[in-house]
């Protein structure tokens, strides 16, 4: 499934109007960075819009015992943004720990943690040079490049966006953009 996500991301990046992708990216970003940042913003916007659409009382909902709740998935995404983007210099803010999935359940704090993680990755990507993108990286035991790590990270956020869409629809909530 991971390889399919990477292929899908690449196909979306190459097709369907690269100019539109670049137009939404920060002015100094070009090439891969512009494409990634456009996709990154789209993921963030959809995750945050869905987080806002889900009522606080549903943040503890889970589809089955032993499966992450709504708030746990969002905090998992925030934590993974820090962890998976570590190779490009992203560090979690002080006070953030990877056990927060179980303790941060308040909607406003979940959204704040999510937004902060996306902002950290965005800033780190803007600070990379073209040469930095091709440097070796290790993501979850897989040798790749920093560019590959960013593909992996983007696929991960899309995977959990899909999961959260299913959670929302299971609770009668349509994604705001659909």
N, C-alpha and C positions, 0 to 999 in steps of 0.2 A: 504494500500500500504506500510506503514511503516513496518508492521510486515513481509510482504513479503521480503522487502529489508533486514531486519535483518536475516531472514531465509536464503536468498540467500547468504549473506556474510558469515554466519556460514557454510553453505554447501561448499562454495568455500574454506574456510579456512581449513576445515577438509579433503576435498577430493583433488585429483589432485596433490599430491606430496608435503607434508608438508616439506620435506627436501629442495625442491627448494625454498619454501617460506623462510625458515630459512637461507638459504645460502645468500639471498639478504639483510638480516637485519643486523643492526649494531652488531658488535661482542659481546657486552655485553647483548644484548636483547635475551631473551628466552621465550618459551611458548607463551602466548597470546600477549605479547608485540612484539615479533618477527613477529608473524602473522599479527598483526595490522600494524606495521611499513612497512612491505612488501607491504601490500595493500595500505597504505597511500602513499608510494613512487610511486606506479603504478598510483594512482589517480592524484597525483601531476604531474607526467611526462606526462600523457595524457592531463590533463587540460592545462599545459604550452605548450605542442606541438601544441595543437589545437589553443590556443591563438596566438602562433607565426604564424600559417598557415592562420589565418583570417586577411585580410588586415585592416589597420587602418580605411579606409573609411567605413568598415562594422561594426565597433564597436558601432555605433549609430543605427544599424538596429534592428528592433523589429518586431515580426510576426504580431502584431496587436496593435492598440492604447490601452494604459493602461497596456501593458505587458512589463516586463523588457527587455531592450536592451542587446546586447552582453556584453558591458562593465559593465552594471548594474548587470548582472548575475555573472560575475567574481568578482566584488567587493562585491556582496552579499555573495559569497562563502568565500572570505577572512574574511569578518566581522563575518560570522557565525562560522568560525573556531575559532575565538577568543571568541565569545559569548558562543557557545556550549561547548567549552573546559574550560570554566571558573571554573567548579567544580574541575578540576585537576590543577588549578593554572595558566592557561594561561591568560595573560593580553594583551590587545592591546598596541601597542607602542604609545608613546606620539605623539599627533597630529592626531592619527587615530580616526575618529568618524563614527558612523553608518549611517550618512547621505551622506557619500562619494559616494554612488551609483550614485548620481545625479551630482557629481562634478568631479570625476576622470574618464576621458574618453580616455586619451592618452594611447595608447597600452603599451608603455614601463613602465609607472607608474602602470597600471593595473597588468601587469605581476610581477612587483616588489612587489606590495602589496600582490598578491596571493602567491608568493614564500615565503615572510616573514611570512605569516600566517601559511603556512605548516611547516616551520622551527620551529616556536614557539611551535606548537603542538608536533612535533617530539621530541624536547628537553624536554618538559614536560613529555611526555610518558617515555622517557629514565630515568627520575628522579623518577618515581613512583616505589615503592616497590610492591612486590606481595600482601602484606597486604593492600596497598593503593588502589589497583585495586578493592578490594571487599568492600571498604568503601561506605556508602550511598551517593547518589548524586541526585540532582533534575535537570532534563532537561526539559525545557518548561512545567513545572507543573507536570511532571511525576516522581514519585519516582523510582529510579534505583540504580545502583552502578556506580563507576567510569568506570568500564569495560563496563557496559551498555551504559554509556554516550559516550564512544568511538565507540561502535557499531552504535549508533544513528548518531554520527558525520560522520562516514565512509559512512553510508547509504545516508546521506545528500549530501556529495560530489559526490557520484555516481549518485544520482538523477539529480544533476545539470550538471554533465558530459553528461548524456543522453540528457538533454535539449539543451546543447551547440552543441552536435553532430547534433541534428535536425536543429538547427539554421544554422550551417555550411552547411549542406547538402541542406537546402533551398536556400542557396546562391551559390550552385555549388562547394562547398569546401568539399573534402573528408578528413576524419581524416587521418593524416599522417601514423598512424600505421595500417590502414585497407588495 
